[in-house]
Amino acid sequence: MPISVRDAVVVITGASSGIGRATAHEFAHKGATVVLAARNKRALKDAAAECEELGGRALAVVTDVTFEEEVEELARQAVDHFGAIDVWVNNAGVGLYARFAESPSDDFRRVLETNLFGCIYGARAALRQFEQQGRGVLINISSQVALGGIPYSSAYDISKHGVRGLGDTLRQEYVGTDINICTLFPASTDTPFFQHAANYTGRAIRPLGSVSEARKVAREIAKLVEDPKPEVLVGTHGYFMSLAHALTPKQYDKVIRGMTEKQHFQKKPAAESEGNLYEPQKPERVCGGWRKGGTLKKLSRLALAGVAGTAAVSILRARREDQERTKRSVA
C-alpha cells in the first residue's frame, strides 16, 4: 500500500544543510510533516522555520548520529509528537580527504561512525517502528563512490560501500512486506560538503565529475516514498563509472586517479583541518556555490566524456579478449 507524501511523517538526518535541508524543503512543500535532525541547533531551528513557511509541520531534534541513544531519542520524539514514522531518510554524512596511510585514525573512525553506524542506528530505530505499523520507507543515502571508489577518500568510500551493503541485506530481509528499503547514489552535489570535509592533502578540494543540484537529489528522494525503488542513481557520472569499473578495473583505476588529480583539487593550498567531523561548521545552507561560473561546468562535461570514453574502451577491450580466448580454446 503506497504512502502519500502529503500525509507522511518524515525523519531526516543531516537536515541542517546540503541534501538534507533541501529534502526537508521538498517534503514540506508537498505538505509532509518533517522531523529534522542534526548537531547544529540554530541551523536546525532555521530549517524547521523554512519548512513551516513552505506549508509543512516541522520538529527540530538536535542529534549526533554517532550516538545510538540520541538516534533512539529522535525516533521517540517523532512518534510522541506525530504518532508514527512513515519515512526515514538516513542522510547525515561527513568527509575526509587524505592518503590512506596519512589519515588520522580518530578521524577515519569518526567518518565510519557518522556515515555508516549513523545509518545503522537510524535503520534500527526506523525499522522497529515500521514493524509495529506494518509499513514504512527507509531511504539510505549512499554515494556514487560506492560504485567504484576514488583516491584520497578511503574512509568515506568504505562507509558508502557499507551503506550500499546494508540496503542490499535489509531489502532481502523484508521481501514480501510493506516495508521498503531504498538506496540513493548521488553524484557530486552542490552543497557545502566539500568546504566542511576534513582535509589533509595540502590542497583545497572541489567536486569531482558532474555536479547535481541538491534540489534535484531531494526530488528523487521524495519520489521514492510513493514509488519505492531498490536503488536510484542521481547524476549520469555513476552509470559510466560503474560500467568501467566492472569491465576493466585496472583501466578504471588509472583514469579515475588521473581525473582526481586534475579535477578534485583547486590550484591553491589548504591547511590541515578536521572540518566538521567533531563540530558543525558554517555555512549551514543548501548550496555550496559550486555551480557558479563556467569553469566547473566545463570540467564536469570533460569528466563525463572521459568516463564515457573509458566505458566504451572497456566494452571493446572486453569483447576483444573474449574473442581471443574463444579462438585459443578452439585451436
Secondary structure by P-SEA (a helix, b strand, c coil): ccccccccbbbbccccccaaaaaaaaaaaabbbbbbbcccaaaaaaaaaaaaaacccccccccccccaaaaaaaaaaaaaacccccbbbcccccccccccccccaaaaaaaaaccaaaaaaaaaaaaaaaaaacbbbbbbbbcccccccccccaaaaaaaaaaaaaaaaaaaaaccccbbbbbbbbccccccccccccccccbbbbbccbbbbaaaaaaaaaaaaccccccccccaaaaaaaaaaaccaaaaaaaaaaaaacccccccccccccccccccccccccccccccccaaaaaaaaaaaaaaaaaaaaaaaaaaaaaaaaaaaac
